[in-house]
Amino acid sequence: MNKPEKPLGSNAYVRKELALACRALADYGIGDIDRIYNHVCALAKSKDGRGKVMLLVPFAMPWKLVTPEAMLEVDMALGEDGFLKLDETSVTEVEIVKAMVKARPDARAMFHCHPVYASCLGCIKDEDGVIEAVNVSCMSVVRDVEYYSNTGKKHYDSELDRWFNALGQKNVLMLENHGVTTIGHSVAQAFDKMVAVEQACELQVKSLSCGKPIRLLSKERVDRFIKLIKESYSDHAQVHLDSCRHLMPGIQWPQK
């Protein structure tokens, strides 16, 4: 069962948070493998506060240059017709958004990109290509990730449906030989998950490169950390994103 839907943030606030998250991910160096085929979206209230819109970053816009004003808006009340009006984004992005909304109506934001270390781990066969509990910094994702193996189907729209169906109620999807998709009940959560998964994969890939056995955290220690994260994660993710506000100097932050 999907979680209860979280109230939407104001249009101005979500625009600024989404732009900030894009700039922060660029600052972390995430999304650099394939600079134009990164996808991001977030749900927000319409500007008049009466409806619901989907905010999208224009296709091929570098994340480090994203501004609140650059966002594209899709009126969700128009359904398919709303997406058909877009002319500054890719068909892939539209299809990803539609698949997410269909499978996870509780989600408020999504990032899809191809970070270096997560993509490396996604190239390793079978169970060796999964995120392990190698460090406490992995704890927010180690049990919040699903893995998707490309079935070779030709129809990309149905492939995207399978992505999000495979995700279930988790918030990180590792794609075999591809990249990573994260979702969240806020822009901050989807952003924080993307940073966490790339850092977890970096630790694991670099540890493996030493050619020595890896010492994993015990199940008991993982359980303890997971419990702490569940109790404070929402606040942690927001603090993380807020700490990046220096990347957008001069911005006045409105109320949520």
C-alpha positions in Angstrom: 0.0 0.0 0.0 1.3 3.5 -0.9 2.0 5.9 2.0 -0.4 8.8 2.6 0.2 11.7 0.2 2.2 14.6 1.7 0.7 18.1 1.2 2.2 19.9 -1.7 4.7 22.7 -1.2 4.1 26.2 -2.7 5.1 26.8 -6.3 7.8 29.3 -5.4 9.3 27.2 -2.7 9.5 24.0 -4.7 11.0 25.8 -7.7 13.8 27.1 -5.5 14.4 23.8 -3.7 14.5 21.9 -7.0 16.9 24.4 -8.5 19.1 24.2 -5.4 19.1 20.4 -5.4 20.2 20.3 -9.1 23.0 22.8 -8.3 24.1 20.8 -5.3 24.2 17.5 -7.2 26.3 19.2 -9.8 28.6 20.5 -7.0 29.0 16.9 -5.8 29.9 15.9 -9.3 26.8 13.7 -9.6 25.3 13.3 -13.1 28.5 14.1 -14.9 28.8 10.9 -17.0 25.8 11.9 -19.2 25.3 15.6 -18.8 22.1 16.0 -20.8 20.2 12.8 -20.2 19.6 13.5 -16.5 16.0 13.9 -15.4 14.4 15.6 -12.5 10.9 16.6 -11.5 8.9 17.7 -8.5 5.2 18.2 -7.7 4.0 21.5 -6.4 1.0 23.7 -6.0 0.0 25.8 -9.0 0.9 29.4 -8.8 -2.6 30.4 -7.7 -2.5 27.6 -5.0 -5.6 25.9 -6.3 -4.2 23.1 -8.5 -1.2 20.7 -8.8 1.6 21.0 -11.3 4.7 19.0 -12.2 7.9 21.0 -12.4 10.6 19.8 -14.8 14.1 21.0 -15.8 14.4 21.8 -19.5 16.1 19.1 -21.5 19.9 19.5 -21.8 20.1 22.3 -19.3 23.3 21.7 -17.1 22.3 21.2 -13.5 24.8 23.7 -12.3 22.9 26.4 -14.3 19.3 25.6 -13.3 17.3 28.5 -11.9 13.8 28.6 -10.3 12.6 30.6 -13.3 13.8 28.0 -15.8 11.4 25.3 -14.6 8.7 24.0 -17.0 5.3 23.5 -15.6 2.7 20.8 -16.4 -0.8 21.2 -15.2 -1.6 17.7 -13.7 -5.3 18.3 -14.1 -4.9 18.2 -17.9 -3.5 14.6 -17.8 -1.9 13.5 -21.0 -2.8 16.8 -22.7 -0.6 18.7 -20.2 2.5 16.8 -21.2 1.8 17.1 -24.9 2.2 20.9 -24.6 5.8 20.6 -23.6 8.4 21.5 -26.3 11.5 22.0 -24.1 12.0 18.6 -22.6 12.6 15.1 -23.9 10.0 12.3 -24.5 12.0 10.1 -22.1 11.6 12.7 -19.3 7.9 12.9 -19.8 7.5 9.1 -19.8 9.6 8.8 -16.7 7.4 11.3 -14.9 4.2 9.7 -16.0 5.4 6.2 -14.9 6.4 7.6 -11.5 3.1 9.3 -10.9 1.2 6.2 -11.9 3.2 3.8 -9.6 4.0 6.0 -6.7 1.4 8.8 -6.2 2.9 9.4 -2.8 6.2 10.6 -4.4 6.8 14.4 -4.5 10.2 14.4 -6.3 12.4 12.3 -8.5 16.0 12.4 -9.8 17.4 10.1 -12.5 21.0 10.3 -13.5 24.2 8.2 -14.1 26.7 8.9 -11.3 30.1 7.4 -11.8 30.4 5.0 -8.8 26.7 3.9 -8.8 27.0 3.2 -12.5 30.2 1.2 -11.8 28.5 -1.0 -9.2 25.6 -1.5 -11.6 28.0 -3.0 -14.2 29.0 -5.8 -11.8 27.2 -9.1 -12.3 24.6 -10.7 -10.0 24.8 -10.3 -6.2 28.3 -8.7 -6.4 26.7 -5.6 -7.8 24.6 -4.6 -4.7 25.2 -2.0 -2.1 26.7 -3.6 1.0 26.9 -2.2 4.6 30.6 -1.2 4.3 30.3 2.0 6.3 27.8 3.9 8.5 27.4 6.5 5.7 25.6 3.7 3.7 22.8 3.2 6.2 20.2 5.5 4.7 20.2 3.5 1.5 21.4 -0.1 2.2 17.8 -1.3 2.9 16.0 1.3 0.8 17.2 0.1 -2.6 15.9 -2.2 -5.2 17.7 -3.6 -8.3 16.4 -3.7 -11.8 17.8 -6.0 -14.5 17.1 -4.9 -18.1 14.9 -7.4 -19.7 15.7 -6.3 -23.2 12.2 -5.3 -24.0 11.8 -3.0 -27.0 8.9 -0.8 -25.7 10.5 1.9 -23.5 7.2 3.1 -22.0 6.4 -0.3 -20.6 10.1 -0.6 -19.5 9.6 2.5 -17.4 6.5 1.1 -15.8 8.6 -1.9 -14.8 11.2 0.4 -13.3 8.7 1.9 -10.8 6.8 -1.3 -10.2 10.2 -2.9 -9.3 10.9 0.0 -6.9 7.8 -0.9 -4.8 7.8 1.2 -1.6 11.6 1.8 -1.6 13.1 5.0 -2.7 16.3 4.0 -4.6 16.4 2.0 -7.8 19.7 0.8 -9.1 19.5 0.1 -12.9 21.7 -2.6 -14.4 24.3 -1.1 -16.7 22.5 2.2 -16.5 22.2 4.5 -13.5 20.1 5.4 -10.5 16.6 6.7 -9.8 15.7 8.2 -6.5 12.3 9.4 -5.3 11.2 11.1 -2.1 8.3 12.7 -0.2 10.1 16.0 -0.7 12.8 17.4 -3.0 15.2 17.2 0.0 14.6 13.4 0.4 15.1 12.5 -3.2 18.2 14.7 -3.4 19.7 13.3 -0.2 19.1 9.7 -1.4 21.0 10.4 -4.6 24.0 11.8 -2.7 23.9 8.9 -0.2 23.7 6.2 -2.9 26.6 7.6 -4.9 28.8 8.0 -1.7 27.9 4.5 -0.6 28.9 3.1 -4.0 32.1 5.1 -4.1 33.2 3.7 -0.7 32.4 0.2 -1.9 34.1 0.4 -5.3 37.2 2.0 -3.8 37.3 -0.7 -1.0 37.0 -3.4 -3.6 39.8 -1.8 -5.6 42.2 -2.5 -2.7 42.0 -6.3 -3.5 41.5 -7.1 0.2 38.5 -8.6 2.0 35.9 -6.1 3.0 34.7 -5.9 6.7 30.9 -5.4 6.7 28.9 -4.0 9.5 27.0 -6.6 11.5 23.2 -7.0 11.1 22.7 -5.8 14.6 24.6 -2.6 14.0 22.7 -2.0 10.7 19.4 -2.5 12.5 20.4 0.0 15.1 21.4 2.6 12.5 18.3 2.0 10.4 16.1 2.6 13.5 17.8 5.9 14.2 17.5 7.0 10.6 13.8 6.3 10.5 13.3 8.5 13.5 15.1 11.5 12.1 15.6 11.0 8.4 13.1 13.7 7.1 14.8 16.4 9.2 18.3 15.2 8.2 17.5 15.3 4.5 16.1 18.8 4.8 19.1 20.1 6.8 21.4 18.5 4.1 19.7 20.4 1.3 19.5 23.6 3.3 23.2 23.5 3.9 23.7 23.9 0.2 22.0 27.3 -0.1 25.3 29.1 -0.6 25.1 27.7 -4.1 22.2 30.1 -4.8 23.3 33.4 -3.3 20.8 36.2 -3.2 17.8 34.0 -3.2 15.0 34.8 -0.8 13.5 31.6 0.6 9.7 31.7 0.9 7.6 29.7 3.2 6.9 26.1 2.2 
